[in-house]
Amino acid sequence: MEVLTSLVNVALIVATLRTTAPILLVALGGSFTTKAGIFNIGLEGQMLAGAFFAVLGSIWTGSAWGGVLCGVAAALVFAYVFALLVVTFRANEVVVGLALNILAGGMTISLMKAVFGTRGSIVGQGIVGLPKVQIPYARDVLGSWASLISGYTPLVYVAFLAVPVLVVFYRRTRLGLHIRVVGEKPEAAEALGISITRIRYTASLLCGLFAGLAGAHLSLGYITMFTENMSSGRGFMAVAILIFSAGDPIRVLLGCLLFGFADAFSLRLQTFGYPSYLILAVPYVVALSVLFFLSYRARPKLIRETAETMRRFLSAEPDKPSHPRPSE
């Protein structure tokens, strides 16, 4: 009982919210391209570039918000290159996304060596982290539960508040409806005079904006440092969430909370002496389990449809050939 209490408590919920925020931001960004009919596997690279340039910008400007702007700008450049190759030049979106991920990983390592003369991580060096928001009277009203709503960096609040905003955006705004039409019925979009190219460029840049915020939060809010490949597959987790959520903000939130909980729970398991390689695998095992469960749920429907098709085929009687009667 003591072990369970030490694992599941307020601190675990707080850690879940903190670990969910970067995945949620990048997944909400990916919802724009998913809704627009683009499979964007380059989220990992955009997030990593945003994290590195956010640190670089905070050192150069001496401001955390200057760093956030630099991180967002870097992610937007990657997003524009992705849109240029995929939308304009009709390149394969998976190949382009993987290439940009590899480019981001190699570029950040090379720039770390060139600018800071080091490899592995950037710690100190004048990095300015994002401030924590303390909600007035939260401690007086909620007591020990105040940490559930207070004490986070601003981008954590942005991540969770963006969910209802995007729900309204996709259902009530002209741009949101155009993005959905382009993704679901591109022929209808053309008939209505909607520019598919312009909408998909816009969706890709909005995706880059959120991915840049996710990267900036990772290096200036979640922790105040940069390490090689510090996105650690969060962009790919976001892609997995987008696959089974189809870009719906509410389902994206639920999926991100699941992965955030798995990540936070795995970190708490380290205090009990479990092997680190098993603990680090927990979020990815959760991702594979969810995808397997969803594909398994779809099997009965496929089996029923196949059986119904076979039944109709076998029950259909072939036309009997008519032979003329022999004349007597």
C-alpha positions in Angstrom: 0.0 0.0 0.0 2.9 2.3 0.8 4.4 1.6 -2.6 1.1 2.4 -4.3 0.7 5.6 -2.3 4.3 6.8 -3.2 3.6 6.1 -6.9 0.1 7.4 -7.3 -0.4 10.8 -5.7 -0.7 14.5 -6.6 2.9 14.7 -7.7 2.2 12.0 -10.3 -0.7 14.0 -11.7 1.4 17.2 -11.8 4.2 15.3 -13.6 1.6 13.9 -16.1 0.5 17.4 -16.9 4.0 18.6 -17.4 5.1 15.7 -19.6 1.8 15.9 -21.6 2.3 19.5 -22.6 5.1 19.2 -25.2 3.4 16.1 -26.8 0.1 17.9 -26.8 1.5 21.0 -28.5 3.1 19.1 -31.3 0.2 16.8 -31.7 -2.2 19.8 -32.0 0.1 21.2 -34.6 0.0 17.9 -36.5 -3.8 18.1 -36.4 -3.7 20.9 -38.9 -1.9 18.9 -41.5 -3.8 15.8 -40.7 -7.1 17.6 -41.2 -5.7 19.1 -44.5 -5.0 15.6 -45.8 -1.2 15.6 -45.3 0.6 12.8 -43.3 3.3 14.8 -41.6 5.9 12.5 -40.1 8.4 15.4 -39.8 7.0 16.6 -36.4 10.0 15.2 -34.6 12.5 17.3 -36.7 10.4 20.5 -36.3 10.2 20.0 -32.6 13.9 19.3 -32.2 14.9 22.4 -34.3 12.5 24.5 -32.2 14.2 23.2 -29.0 17.7 24.0 -30.1 17.1 27.4 -31.5 15.0 28.3 -28.5 18.0 27.8 -26.3 20.2 29.6 -28.8 17.8 32.5 -28.9 17.5 32.8 -25.2 21.3 33.0 -24.9 21.6 35.6 -27.6 18.7 37.8 -26.5 18.9 37.2 -22.8 15.1 36.6 -22.8 13.1 33.4 -22.6 10.5 34.9 -24.9 13.2 35.8 -27.4 14.2 32.2 -27.3 10.6 31.1 -27.9 10.4 33.3 -31.0 13.7 31.9 -32.4 12.5 28.3 -31.8 9.2 29.0 -33.5 11.0 30.7 -36.4 13.2 27.6 -36.9 10.3 25.3 -36.8 8.4 27.4 -39.3 11.4 27.2 -41.7 11.3 23.4 -41.5 7.5 23.5 -42.0 7.8 25.7 -45.1 10.4 23.4 -46.6 8.1 20.5 -45.9 5.2 22.2 -47.6 7.3 23.3 -50.5 8.5 19.8 -51.3 5.2 18.0 -50.5 2.5 20.5 -51.7 4.3 22.3 -54.6 6.7 19.6 -55.9 4.5 16.6 -55.0 7.3 14.8 -53.2 6.5 11.8 -51.0 5.4 13.2 -47.6 6.9 10.2 -45.7 10.3 10.5 -47.4 10.4 14.3 -46.9 9.4 14.0 -43.3 12.0 11.4 -42.5 14.7 13.4 -44.4 13.9 16.6 -42.4 14.0 14.6 -39.1 17.5 13.3 -40.0 18.5 16.8 -41.1 17.3 18.3 -37.7 19.2 15.7 -35.7 22.5 16.2 -37.6 22.2 20.0 -37.8 21.6 20.5 -34.1 24.6 18.3 -33.3 26.9 20.1 -35.8 25.7 23.6 -34.6 26.2 22.6 -31.0 29.8 21.7 -31.8 30.4 24.8 -33.9 28.8 27.3 -31.6 29.5 26.0 -28.1 32.4 23.7 -28.8 30.8 20.8 -27.1 28.7 17.7 -27.7 26.0 16.0 -25.7 24.3 18.8 -23.9 24.2 22.6 -23.4 23.7 23.5 -19.7 24.1 27.0 -18.2 25.7 29.2 -20.8 23.3 31.9 -20.0 20.1 30.0 -20.9 17.1 31.9 -19.6 14.2 29.5 -18.8 10.5 30.3 -19.0 9.0 31.7 -15.8 6.5 29.8 -13.7 3.0 31.2 -13.3 1.7 31.3 -9.8 -2.1 31.7 -9.7 -3.2 34.0 -6.9 -5.0 32.4 -3.9 -4.6 28.9 -5.4 -2.8 27.7 -2.3 -5.4 29.3 0.0 -8.3 27.7 -1.8 -7.0 24.3 -2.8 -4.2 23.7 -0.2 -1.9 20.8 -1.2 -3.9 20.4 -4.5 -2.9 23.9 -5.7 0.0 22.4 -7.7 -2.6 20.9 -10.1 -3.4 24.4 -11.5 -0.5 26.6 -10.4 3.3 26.7 -10.8 3.5 25.7 -14.5 5.3 27.6 -17.3 3.0 29.6 -19.6 3.3 27.1 -22.5 1.7 24.4 -20.4 -1.5 26.5 -20.0 -1.3 27.4 -23.8 -1.2 23.7 -24.6 -4.3 22.8 -22.7 -6.3 26.0 -23.5 -5.6 25.4 -27.2 -7.7 22.2 -27.2 -11.2 24.0 -26.8 -9.9 26.8 -29.1 -9.2 24.3 -31.9 -12.5 22.5 -31.3 -14.2 25.8 -32.1 -11.7 26.6 -34.8 -12.5 23.5 -36.8 -16.2 23.7 -36.4 -17.0 27.4 -36.5 -14.4 29.3 -38.5 -14.0 29.6 -42.2 -10.4 28.6 -42.3 -11.1 25.6 -40.1 -13.9 24.5 -42.3 -11.7 25.0 -45.4 -9.0 22.9 -43.9 -11.4 20.1 -43.2 -13.0 20.3 -46.7 -9.5 20.2 -48.3 -8.6 17.1 -46.4 -11.9 15.2 -46.6 -13.2 16.3 -50.1 -10.5 18.0 -52.2 -12.8 17.7 -55.3 -15.5 19.6 -53.5 -13.0 22.2 -52.3 -11.9 22.8 -55.9 -15.5 23.1 -57.0 -16.1 25.7 -54.3 -13.1 27.7 -55.5 -10.9 26.9 -52.4 -7.2 26.9 -53.1 -6.0 23.6 -52.0 -2.3 24.7 -52.2 -2.9 27.8 -50.1 -4.8 25.9 -47.4 -2.2 23.2 -47.2 0.6 25.7 -46.9 -1.4 27.5 -44.2 -1.9 24.2 -42.3 1.7 23.3 -42.6 2.8 26.6 -41.2 0.3 26.4 -38.3 1.8 23.0 -37.6 5.3 24.5 -37.6 4.1 27.2 -35.1 2.8 24.6 -32.6 5.8 22.3 -33.1 8.1 25.3 -32.4 6.2 26.1 -29.2 6.5 22.4 -28.2 10.3 22.4 -28.8 10.7 25.7 -26.9 8.7 24.4 -24.0 10.9 21.3 -24.0 14.2 23.1 -23.7 13.1 26.3 -21.8 10.2 25.1 -19.7 10.2 21.4 -19.1 14.0 21.6 -18.4 16.3 24.5 -19.0 18.9 22.8 -21.2 19.4 21.2 -24.5 20.6 17.7 -25.2 21.2 15.7 -28.4 17.9 14.4 -29.8 16.1 15.7 -26.7 12.7 15.3 -28.4 13.2 11.6 -27.7 10.5 10.3 -30.1 7.8 12.7 -28.8 7.2 13.8 -32.4 6.6 10.1 -33.4 4.3 9.6 -30.4 2.3 12.6 -31.7 2.1 10.9 -35.1 0.8 7.8 -33.5 -1.8 9.8 -31.6 -2.8 11.6 -34.9 -3.3 8.2 -36.6 -6.0 7.0 -34.2 -7.5 10.4 -33.4 -7.8 11.6 -37.0 -6.7 15.1 -35.8 -9.7 15.6 -33.5 -8.5 17.9 -30.6 -10.4 16.1 -27.9 -9.1 12.7 -28.9 -5.7 14.2 -29.3 -5.9 15.4 -25.7 -6.9 12.0 -24.4 -4.1 10.3 -26.3 -1.5 12.8 -25.1 -2.7 12.4 -21.5 -2.3 8.6 -21.8 1.3 9.0 -23.1 2.1 11.7 -20.7 0.9 9.5 -17.8 3.0 6.6 -19.1 6.1 8.9 -19.3 5.6 10.3 -15.8 4.9 6.9 -14.4 8.1 5.5 -15.9 10.1 8.3 -14.4 8.7 7.5 -10.9 9.5 3.8 -11.4 13.2 4.8 -11.5 13.1 5.4 -7.8 12.4 1.7 -7.2 15.6 0.5 -8.9 14.1 -1.0 -12.0 16.4 -1.3 -15.0 16.5 2.0 -16.9 16.1 0.4 -20.3 12.8 -1.2 -19.3 11.5 2.0 -17.8 12.4 4.1 -20.8 10.5 1.7 -23.0 7.2 2.2 -21.1 5.8 5.1 -23.3 6.6 3.3 -26.5 5.0 0.0 -25.3 1.9 2.1 -24.5 1.9 3.5 -28.0 2.2 0.1 -29.6 -0.5 -1.3 -27.3 -3.0 1.4 -28.2 -2.4 1.1 -31.9 -2.7 -2.7 -31.7 -5.9 -2.4 -29.7 -7.5 0.0 -32.2 -6.5 -2.2 -35.2 -7.9 -5.2 -33.3 -11.2 -3.5 -32.7 -11.4 -2.8 -36.5 -11.0 -6.5 -37.3 -14.5 -7.7 -36.5 -16.0 -5.1 -38.8 -13.6 -6.2 -41.6 -14.5 -9.8 -41.0 -18.2 -9.1 -41.1 -17.9 -7.1 -44.3 -15.9 -9.8 -45.9 -18.3 -12.6 -44.8 -21.3 -10.5 -46.0 -19.6 -10.0 -49.4 -18.9 -13.8 -49.7 -22.4 -14.7 -48.7 -23.9 -12.4 -51.3 -21.6 -13.8 -53.9 -22.3 -17.4 -53.1 -26.1 -16.9 -52.8 -26.3 -15.3 -56.3 -27.5 -17.9 -58.7 -25.7 -17.9 -62.1 -27.9 -17.3 -65.1 -28.9 -20.6 -66.6 -28.0 -20.8 -70.3 -31.1 -21.1 -72.5 -30.8 -23.9 -75.1 -33.1 -23.9 -78.0 -35.4 -26.9 -78.1 -34.6 -29.3 -80.9 -37.1 -29.2 -83.7 -39.1 -32.4 -84.2 
